[in-house]
Amino acid sequence: MECNNELEDQVESDTALLIGRLRQRLDDAEDLPVHPAARPMRLPLRNNSPDNFQTPKCAIDVLVPFMRDGATVWEVAAGEGNLVEAFSAAGFNCFGTDIETGFDFLTNTQYKDYDYIVTNPPYSKGLKDKFLHRCCYLDKPFALLMPITAQEGEKRIKLYQQYGIQIINVYPRLRFKTPSGLEGKASSPHFASSWYTRGFNLPERLIWRRVTQ
């Protein structure tokens, strides 16, 4: 019994010593600088919306060569109006609507006549897929700017095949204006972007195009 008691005392002593050393290491670690890459990524939110990323105007440069001159473009998630301004400057008749100004593209059936839908749809809560289905349902030419990873998924691929979706992979990564106001190199996302198009008559189902930012 005495031997067992001595063993238990030794185990408790060793355990206490290890815990003490561990606590000291944790305390020391708190004082160490953290490399930016090791910090957890946080979405820069404004108005509690992770979808409020504004598209750089240069994003349309890879689309314009495949569009009819002077056509009417409907930007259905216009945000601050970057793409409306870009298309207007390029000689198109462009108008924009947005749910923030009272027009819900997914449900509203009253809209002007148009030739193309072009937009960067919201990505959260499955909204990009809803925008994709809505555009296919309307059965007119469209281009949706979405992450390159939207090329994945069995259901999505079947939809692309069914409707003859053609894709422009854009490089380098587009520099969106973030909800917190970041622009330029500081706002480059962790994903590449692609235009998912129908009715643009691309030379191939999948092409790559460079944008100048």
C-alpha positions in Angstrom: 0.0 0.0 0.0 2.9 2.3 0.9 4.4 1.7 -2.5 1.1 2.5 -4.3 0.9 5.8 -2.3 4.4 6.8 -3.3 3.6 6.0 -6.9 0.4 8.1 -6.8 2.3 11.0 -5.2 5.0 10.8 -7.9 2.3 10.7 -10.8 0.6 13.8 -9.3 3.9 15.6 -8.9 4.9 14.8 -12.5 1.5 15.8 -13.8 1.5 19.1 -11.9 5.0 19.8 -13.3 3.9 19.1 -16.9 0.8 21.3 -16.6 2.9 24.1 -15.2 5.4 23.9 -18.1 2.5 23.8 -20.6 0.9 26.9 -19.1 4.2 28.7 -19.2 4.6 27.9 -22.9 1.1 29.1 -23.7 1.8 32.4 -21.8 5.0 32.8 -23.8 3.2 32.1 -27.1 0.7 34.9 -26.5 3.6 37.4 -26.7 4.9 36.1 -30.1 4.0 38.0 -33.3 1.5 36.2 -35.5 2.2 35.9 -39.2 -0.7 37.4 -41.2 -1.2 34.1 -43.1 -1.7 32.4 -39.8 -4.6 34.7 -38.7 -8.1 33.4 -39.3 -9.8 34.9 -42.3 -12.6 37.3 -41.6 -15.1 38.5 -44.1 -15.1 42.4 -44.2 -18.8 42.9 -43.7 -20.9 46.0 -44.0 -24.6 46.1 -43.2 -24.2 42.4 -42.2 -23.9 41.4 -45.9 -21.0 39.3 -47.1 -22.5 39.7 -50.7 -21.7 43.4 -50.9 -18.6 43.1 -53.1 -18.5 45.6 -56.0 -17.1 44.3 -59.3 -14.2 46.2 -60.9 -15.2 47.8 -64.2 -12.4 46.0 -66.1 -14.3 42.7 -65.6 -16.4 43.3 -68.7 -13.5 43.8 -71.0 -13.4 40.0 -71.8 -17.2 40.0 -72.5 -17.5 43.0 -74.8 -15.8 41.4 -77.9 -18.6 38.7 -77.9 -21.5 41.2 -77.6 -23.5 43.0 -80.2 -22.6 46.7 -80.5 -25.1 49.1 -78.9 -27.2 46.3 -77.3 -29.2 46.8 -74.1 -27.7 45.2 -71.0 -29.6 44.6 -67.8 -27.5 44.5 -64.7 -29.7 42.7 -62.2 -27.6 43.1 -59.1 -26.2 46.5 -59.8 -24.9 47.5 -56.3 -23.0 50.7 -56.6 -23.4 50.6 -60.4 -19.8 49.8 -61.5 -20.9 47.5 -64.4 -23.7 49.9 -65.5 -21.1 52.7 -65.8 -18.6 50.4 -67.6 -21.1 49.2 -70.2 -22.5 52.7 -70.7 -18.9 54.0 -71.3 -18.4 51.1 -73.8 -21.3 52.3 -75.9 -24.1 49.9 -74.6 -27.5 50.9 -73.4 -27.3 49.6 -69.8 -29.7 49.9 -66.9 -29.4 48.4 -63.4 -31.7 47.1 -60.7 -30.9 45.7 -57.3 -32.8 44.2 -54.4 -31.5 47.0 -52.1 -33.5 49.5 -54.2 -36.6 47.3 -54.2 -36.3 45.1 -57.2 -36.0 41.4 -56.6 -34.7 39.8 -59.8 -35.6 36.3 -58.6 -39.3 37.1 -58.2 -40.2 40.3 -60.1 -41.8 39.8 -63.6 -42.0 43.4 -64.6 -38.9 44.7 -66.4 -37.7 46.6 -69.4 -36.8 44.9 -72.7 -33.1 43.9 -72.9 -30.7 41.9 -75.0 -28.3 40.6 -72.3 -28.2 40.0 -68.5 -24.8 40.6 -67.1 -24.1 40.7 -63.3 -22.0 39.5 -60.4 -24.7 37.7 -58.4 -24.6 37.3 -54.6 -23.0 34.0 -53.6 -24.4 33.3 -50.1 -27.3 31.0 -49.2 -27.3 29.3 -52.6 -28.2 32.6 -54.3 -25.8 32.2 -57.2 -27.5 29.0 -58.2 -30.9 30.7 -58.0 -29.6 33.5 -60.2 -28.3 30.9 -62.6 -31.6 29.0 -62.8 -33.5 32.3 -63.2 -31.4 33.3 -66.1 -31.8 30.0 -67.8 -35.5 30.2 -67.3 -35.7 33.7 -68.9 -34.0 32.2 -72.0 -32.0 35.2 -73.2 -28.2 35.7 -73.4 -26.6 36.2 -70.0 -23.2 36.3 -68.2 -22.8 35.7 -64.5 -19.5 36.4 -62.8 -19.0 33.6 -60.2 -16.1 31.8 -58.5 -14.2 29.4 -60.6 -15.3 26.7 -58.2 -18.8 27.1 -59.5 -17.6 24.8 -62.3 -17.9 22.0 -59.7 -21.0 20.1 -58.6 -22.9 17.4 -60.4 -26.2 19.3 -60.6 -24.6 22.4 -61.8 -22.6 20.6 -64.5 -25.8 18.9 -65.8 -27.4 22.4 -66.0 -24.4 23.7 -67.9 -24.7 20.8 -70.3 -28.5 21.2 -70.7 -28.3 25.0 -71.5 -25.0 25.0 -73.4 -23.2 27.2 -70.8 -19.9 28.5 -72.0 -17.2 29.8 -69.6 -14.6 32.5 -69.6 -12.0 31.9 -66.9 -10.6 35.3 -65.9 -7.0 35.9 -64.8 -5.4 37.3 -62.7 -7.8 37.3 -59.8 -10.2 40.3 -60.0 -9.8 43.0 -57.3 -13.3 43.5 -55.9 -14.2 46.5 -53.7 -15.0 44.9 -50.4 -17.8 45.8 -48.0 -15.2 47.5 -45.7 -14.0 49.7 -48.6 -10.8 47.9 -49.5 -9.8 48.2 -53.1 -6.8 47.3 -55.3 -4.3 44.7 -54.4 -5.6 44.6 -50.8 -8.9 43.4 -52.0 -7.9 40.4 -54.1 -10.0 37.4 -53.1 -8.8 33.9 -52.3 -10.5 32.6 -55.5 -10.4 33.2 -59.2 -13.5 34.3 -61.1 -15.2 33.1 -64.3 -18.0 34.4 -66.5 -20.7 31.8 -67.0 -22.3 32.7 -70.3 -25.1 31.6 -72.6 -25.8 33.1 -76.0 -22.4 34.8 -76.3 -21.2 32.4 -78.9 -17.7 31.9 -77.5 -15.2 30.0 -79.8 -15.1 27.1 -77.3 -17.0 25.9 -74.3 -14.1 27.0 -72.0 -11.6 29.8 -72.7 -9.1 31.9 -70.7 -8.9 35.7 -70.9 -6.6 38.2 -69.2 -7.9 41.4 -67.7 -5.8 44.5 -67.1 -6.4 46.0 -63.6 
